[in-house]
Amino acid sequence: MKRCALLLRRSSALGGFALCAVVVSACGGEDSTPSAPPGGTELVGTQWVLDVSELGVSDDGSVSSWIAFARGRVNGNDGCNSFSGSYELDGSKLTFGPLAGTKMACGSPADEVSREVNAALARVRGYELAADTLRMKAADGETVLSYTASKPGVEGSWTVISVLYDDAIRSVVADVELTADFSADGTIGGSTGCNSFRGDYALDRKNLDVGPLTATEKACPTTELSEQEAGYLAALESAVRIDQVGPELTLLNADGQKAVTLRRD
């Protein structure tokens, strides 16, 4: 197998965008899906959450980075920007490229994590799977990134970031908190910003069924809050599937739209 040529390009205007492109030349050979170690997790089809603490970035506790492999394609988030592209496997060898991502500047520490992740991805030449841990390795065998298999789920307390209603994904009204608490007994409750609500939910792997939901009947002080409340409850009841990585949970409707996006409290 020929050695792969590597090119890393970055853009740094106004403080630096996190990722322009990471380009690794085609390495030859066919993509192969590796088998998991006994009792372990498959590389492909799993969402892997980065151990950010190993990067040496100060105050990194609020930053989440992840990666997910499909057959021949990879996508993820470097801590600041989303990225996607191709990868190739040859036994225990792993290379990425080309990868391209969004160009948002996030500020510290997310930008610092992003730079470290992109630099490390450019160095990756191999990997190791052990139980629920994925270690990406440089050519000399050094572990440059270490990930843990994500265990998707909804149980716990969440704060809403955005809601889909009136045909648009809308941020939560300023100074208002929308919440959702998923209990282990299959009940859901929370706040609409004006009223409390409750109901039932069922989760089967990533398939979600919510409702019907009932809420108290206190009048919202503004039309904007009334519309948000109605939109939030309807969006929750429209959810059919979850996408959960790290501290963020997305509820998807039957059309694949992001009905509700939440962050763990």
Secondary structure, 3 states (H helix, E strand, C coil): CCCCCEEEECCCHHHCCCCCEEEECCCCCCCCCCCCCCCCCCCECCEEEECHHHHCCCCCCCCCCEEEECCCEEEEECCCCEEEEEEEEECCEEEEEEEEECCCCCCCCHHHHHHHHHHHHHHCCEEEEECCEEEEECCCCCEEEEEEECCCCCCEEEEEEEEEECCEEEECCCCCCCEEEECCCCEEEEECCCCEEEEEEEEECCEEEEEEEEECCCCCCCHHHHHHHHHHHHHHHHEEEEEEECCEEEEEECCCCEEEEEEEC
